[in-house]
Amino acid sequence: MKLASSLVPHQWRLLTSPQDCLQAFIFSTANTTKSRTFWSPTLRQCRNLQTAVSPIVSSSYLPTSYITQKQIEIPTSPEKQAPPVQEGLGAFQKLPMVMPSIDLYCSALRKSKRVQPTKGIANIAKRERNRGAKQLDAFMKELALPLKGYMESFPRKRLLHPYERSLIELTLGEGKYEEVLGKVDVLRKKVLSVGKEHASLCAKALSKKEAEERLSEGVEKLELVFQQQGRAVDDLLSIAKVLRAMPVVDLEMPTLCLVGAPNVGKSSLVRILSTGKPEICNYPFTTRGILMGHIVLNYQRFQVTDTPGLLRRCDEDRNNLEKLTLAVLTHLPTAVLYVHDLTGECGTSPSDQFRIYKEMKERFKDYLWIDAVSKCDLLGGSPVIYAKEDRSSDDAEIIKYRETGPDESIHVSVKTEQGLSELKSKVKEVLSNEMEKIKSGEKVDQSGEKVDQSVGS
């Protein structure tokens, strides 16, 4: 900084910083009366200067007190930005509580009416337009902020675990989740637009009556917006309830998944083996979703999953219930308890069950596997033959399957309790092996022996 004694009069006007003005004043008062006379108007200007420190943000000057740390972050190039982090299992249990649209609207309106005008405004018209503008602004924010919170709290589907992503698609329908979130965001933006517009109009009112009319118009307009588009909030509420009710799966805990054709007795075995209490009825697709139970063996906890039945058809023709079963098998570390019904009661012929079984066994051949033939108390007579089946094309494997089921299968009966002890022991053995497989990350065969993955590599 140049010394005050070396400044010419027009240079004093360049001293705009309070600190510079103060130092120049000290120099000037220490020298001549002429300098003190010249300094008088400049000193008055200096006293009127604001003392806030203002950093440059996006080519504009804003007081530091109005800028949060987040707002002044240095932008990074796209290639240096960290990639989005994929959510782990359990994202559905973290979903926020969504308020019904009517409750959200009434709560926002009630809070906005409590807003009072700024104190000290004597003019009635000015006070009324101040009150109206502040109430509309508060009403707008009370509506928009919860909507913004929902948008930030509901996870992006592409970041979910593949299993939970499949649950969203198969339970809600393809694209429904993103569609509802998009509508909520559209509602939020509309609320902000309408609220700002009418708050501005209210602030420009020329009389008390006009200010009151502007306030009334703004409230009615926001109410109309919520009547027309508020259904999106209620749809989001329904989605949150459905997703929150999904069973919680622990990837570090071994899982036993019961698989088979519809109505073969999977749900009855889940009741016997675990804490799960599925519905048991004599019609196909009793299980209309994924049901999770738990087994406690030797003070160790395991998961048991009951899944909807599979029919004999290609994946493109499967319904969403069947696809839920395939999603569990595809995305979760699980052992399989495949249930067969050779009595003819389930509605799926033994030949069709055999073909479904062979397809699943080939697709998930690396999984630990248990075969159980249910309702064995009804198998005393001859094997069931369906009229529609062409026995002339049967090979020896299908004929044997009709009589005894797969090799090494366990024959069980929930009614007589036949084979249940043997099944429980086998389940314990397989789940213990599955636990070892999860902990070590190595493949384990049916006997519990580790498979050397380095062979042939």
ABEGO torsion letter per residue (X at the ends): XBBAAABBAAAAAABABAAAAAAAAAAAAABBAAAAAAAAAAAAAAAABBABBBBBBGGBBBBAAABBAAAABBBBBAAABBBBBBBBBGAAAABBBBBBAAAAAAAAAAAAAABBBBBGBABAAAAAAAAAAAAAAAAAAAAAAAAAAAAAABBBAAABBAAAAAAAAAAAEBGAAAAAAAAAAAAAAAAAAAAAAAAAAAAABABAAAAAAAAAAAAAAAAAAAAAAAAAAAAAAAAAAAAAABBBBBAABBBBBBBEBBGAGAAAAAAAABABBBBBBBBBGABABBBBBBBBBGGBBBBBBBBBBBBBBBAAABBAAAAAAAAAAAABBBBBBBBBBAAGAAGBBAAAAAAAAAAAAAAAAABBBBBBBBGAAAAABBBBBBAABBAAABBAAAAAAAAAEBBGBBBBBAAAGBGAAAAAAAAAAAAAAAAAAAAAGBBBBAAGBBBBAABGX
